[in-house]
């Protein structure tokens, strides 16, 4: 159990990946924080065509190809963590995948976030250059240098590390009842979730996007899998998706300007 001073830390891990459990233990034990390995769902064991949770038609019409079994297993694993939070009324949690590294300041950064004078729902740890260098608003400088809580007007993949509250877990559950997108994409859809979502710059958690992931790297495969009628409408549905994403992310960023100004004023 996590203490009052530190939130639950859940590490999503496939039962067959004992080597990764050992690696994560070796990484986290010296930091003297409690953590729990959360049993991941192996997408390779699922009958995707029979899954009521997966909106395959919507996925094909907007993305042109299926989620891979690994990606579906990944999103179901994260959803299981959110359900665990909801069922047990857990106020805050840190979620890590089992192929990450963390900085030695990680415990201090997490405590800083809990005490930050900003009403956040999700803080994403994204160690991608485009995220770290993106234009945005630095809302709060944490006591542990050089970390800053920032809002950025962009979508970014990556759910290998983040912190969330119970409100966010419940919101994600509502949006994942029938889904066509991975969990990291959902976290970027702030105009749909309505959650106060920030990134931490620099990121205290990192991973190799091109590593030998247990969920597979088929997200980079853009080969279409459409029937004839779907191919006919796909240019329109795809264009609509990109347009709605662009409008949504920029509208949400602009709408948050007043809230961010107040947050900056409170910390002075």
C-alpha positions in Angstrom: 0.0 0.0 0.0 1.1 3.5 -0.7 1.6 5.9 2.1 -0.2 9.3 2.5 3.0 11.0 1.3 3.3 9.0 -1.9 0.7 7.7 -4.4 0.2 4.2 -5.6 2.7 3.2 -8.3 1.4 0.6 -10.7 3.7 -1.1 -13.2 1.9 -2.7 -16.1 3.7 -6.0 -16.8 2.9 -9.2 -18.7 3.0 -12.2 -16.5 5.5 -13.9 -18.9 7.9 -11.0 -18.6 9.7 -11.9 -15.5 12.9 -10.3 -16.7 11.2 -6.9 -16.9 9.9 -7.3 -13.4 13.5 -7.9 -12.2 14.7 -4.9 -14.2 12.1 -2.6 -12.8 12.7 -3.8 -9.2 16.4 -3.1 -9.6 15.5 0.4 -10.9 12.9 1.4 -8.3 14.1 -0.4 -5.1 17.0 2.1 -4.6 14.4 4.9 -4.7 12.6 3.5 -1.6 9.1 3.8 -3.0 6.3 1.2 -2.9 5.1 -0.1 -6.2 2.8 -2.9 -7.4 3.2 -5.0 -10.6 -0.2 -4.9 -12.3 -1.0 -7.9 -14.5 -1.2 -6.8 -18.1 -3.7 -8.3 -20.6 -1.9 -10.2 -23.4 -3.6 -9.0 -26.6 -2.4 -12.1 -28.4 -4.8 -14.2 -26.4 -7.8 -12.2 -27.4 -10.4 -12.8 -30.1 -10.4 -9.2 -31.5 -13.4 -9.8 -33.7 -15.5 -10.8 -30.6 -14.4 -7.9 -28.4 -17.3 -5.7 -27.5 -14.9 -3.0 -26.3 -13.3 -2.5 -29.7 -15.0 -0.3 -32.3 -13.4 -1.8 -35.4 -15.6 -0.1 -38.0 -14.8 3.3 -36.6 -11.1 2.4 -36.4 -10.9 1.4 -40.0 -12.9 4.4 -41.3 -10.7 6.9 -39.5 -7.3 5.3 -39.4 -7.4 2.8 -42.3 -6.0 -0.1 -40.3 -6.8 -2.1 -37.1 -5.3 -1.7 -33.8 -2.8 -4.6 -33.3 -3.6 -7.3 -30.7 -0.8 -5.8 -28.6 -2.2 -2.3 -28.7 -5.6 -3.6 -27.7 -4.1 -5.6 -24.9 -2.2 -2.4 -23.8 -5.3 -0.2 -23.8 -7.3 -2.9 -21.9 -4.4 -3.2 -19.4 -4.4 0.6 -18.7 -8.2 0.5 -18.5 -7.9 -2.2 -15.8 -5.7 0.1 -13.8 -8.3 2.9 -14.1 -11.0 0.5 -13.0 -8.9 -0.6 -10.0 -8.6 3.0 -9.0 -12.4 3.6 -9.3 -13.3 0.4 -7.5 -10.9 1.2 -4.6 -11.4 4.9 -4.5 -7.7 5.6 -5.1 -7.2 9.4 -5.2 -3.9 9.4 -7.2 -1.7 6.9 -9.0 1.4 6.8 -11.0 1.2 4.4 -14.0 4.4 3.0 -15.6 5.0 0.5 -18.3 7.7 -2.0 -17.6 10.2 -0.8 -20.2 11.0 2.6 -18.7 13.8 4.3 -16.9 13.3 7.0 -14.2 15.6 9.7 -12.8 16.8 9.5 -9.3 14.7 12.6 -8.5 11.6 10.7 -9.4 10.1 10.5 -5.9 10.8 14.1 -5.2 9.1 15.1 -8.5 6.0 13.1 -7.7 5.7 14.7 -4.3 6.1 18.1 -5.9 3.3 17.4 -8.2 1.0 16.4 -5.3 1.7 19.7 -3.7 1.7 21.8 -6.8 -0.6 24.9 -6.8 -2.2 23.7 -10.0 -5.5 21.8 -10.4 -4.2 19.0 -12.6 -6.0 15.7 -13.6 -3.3 14.1 -15.7 0.5 14.7 -15.9 2.1 12.9 -18.8 5.8 12.0 -18.8 6.8 12.2 -22.4 10.5 12.2 -23.2 10.1 13.1 -26.9 12.1 15.9 -28.4 9.0 17.4 -30.1 7.2 17.5 -26.7 10.1 18.9 -24.8 10.7 21.6 -27.4 7.1 22.4 -28.2 5.6 25.8 -27.9 3.4 26.0 -24.8 2.8 27.6 -21.4 5.0 26.8 -18.4 2.4 26.9 -15.6 4.4 25.9 -12.5 8.1 25.5 -11.7 8.5 22.6 -9.3 10.8 22.9 -6.2 12.9 20.1 -7.7 14.9 21.7 -10.5 14.6 21.9 -13.4 11.1 20.5 -13.7 8.2 22.6 -15.0 4.5 21.7 -15.4 3.5 22.8 -18.9 0.5 22.8 -21.2 1.2 22.2 -24.8 -1.2 22.5 -27.9 -0.3 19.2 -29.5 -1.1 15.5 -29.6 1.6 13.0 -28.7 1.7 9.3 -28.3 3.2 7.6 -25.3 1.5 6.1 -22.2 4.6 4.6 -20.7 4.5 7.0 -17.8 2.0 9.4 -16.3 0.2 10.4 -13.1 -3.5 10.8 -12.7 -6.2 11.4 -10.2 -9.5 9.5 -9.6 -11.5 12.0 -11.7 -9.3 11.2 -14.7 -9.5 7.5 -14.2 -13.3 7.7 -14.1 -13.3 9.9 -17.2 -11.1 7.6 -19.2 -13.3 4.7 -18.2 -16.3 6.4 -19.7 -14.4 7.0 -23.0 -13.1 3.5 -23.2 -16.3 1.6 -23.0 -16.2 1.3 -26.8 -13.0 2.6 -28.3 -11.1 2.8 -31.6 -8.0 4.6 -30.3 -5.0 3.6 -28.1 -4.9 4.9 -24.5 -2.1 7.4 -25.3 -4.2 8.9 -28.1 -7.1 9.3 -25.7 -4.9 11.1 -23.2 -4.2 13.6 -25.8 -7.9 14.2 -26.7 -8.3 16.8 -24.0 -11.2 18.5 -25.8 -13.1 15.2 -25.5 -12.2 14.2 -21.9 -12.3 17.7 -20.4 -9.4 16.8 -18.2 -6.7 19.3 -17.1 -3.8 17.5 -18.8 -0.2 18.7 -18.6 3.3 17.5 -19.4 6.4 17.7 -17.3 9.4 19.2 -18.8 11.9 17.7 -18.7 10.4 14.2 -18.3 11.5 12.2 -15.3 10.5 9.0 -17.2 11.9 7.9 -20.5 11.6 5.0 -22.9 12.9 4.1 -26.4 9.9 4.5 -28.8 11.5 2.0 -31.1 12.5 -0.6 -28.6 11.4 -4.3 -28.6 8.1 -3.5 -27.0 5.9 -6.3 -25.7 2.9 -4.5 -27.3 4.6 -4.5 -30.7 5.4 -1.7 -33.0 2.7 -2.2 -35.5 1.4 1.3 -34.8 4.0 2.5 -37.4 2.4 0.2 -40.0 0.2 2.5 -42.2 -0.9 -0.3 -44.5 -4.7 0.1 -45.1 -7.0 -2.8 -44.5 -10.2 -1.5 -46.1 -13.0 -3.0 -48.1 -14.0 -1.3 -51.4 -16.7 0.9 -49.9 -14.5 1.9 -47.0 -11.7 2.9 -49.4 -14.2 5.1 -51.2 -15.0 7.2 -48.1 -11.7 6.9 -46.3 -10.2 10.1 -47.8 -13.2 12.0 -46.4 -13.3 10.4 -42.9 -9.5 10.7 -42.6 -9.6 14.4 -43.5 -12.4 15.0 -41.1 -10.4 13.3 -38.3 -7.3 15.4 -38.9 -9.4 18.6 -39.1 -11.3 17.8 -35.9 -8.0 17.0 -34.1 -6.5 20.3 -35.1 -9.5 22.3 -34.1 -10.0 20.4 -30.9 -6.4 20.7 -29.6 -6.1 24.4 -30.4 -9.5 25.2 -29.1 -8.8 23.4 -25.8 -5.4 25.2 -25.5 -7.0 28.6 -26.1 -9.8 27.9 -23.7 -7.4 27.1 -20.9 -5.5 30.4 -21.2 -7.6 32.1 -18.5 -7.2 29.1 -16.1 -3.5 29.0 -16.7 -3.1 32.7 -16.0 -4.9 32.3 -12.6 -2.6 29.3 -11.8 0.4 31.4 -12.5 -0.9 34.2 -10.3 -1.6 31.8 -7.4 1.9 30.6 -7.3 3.4 34.1 -7.1 
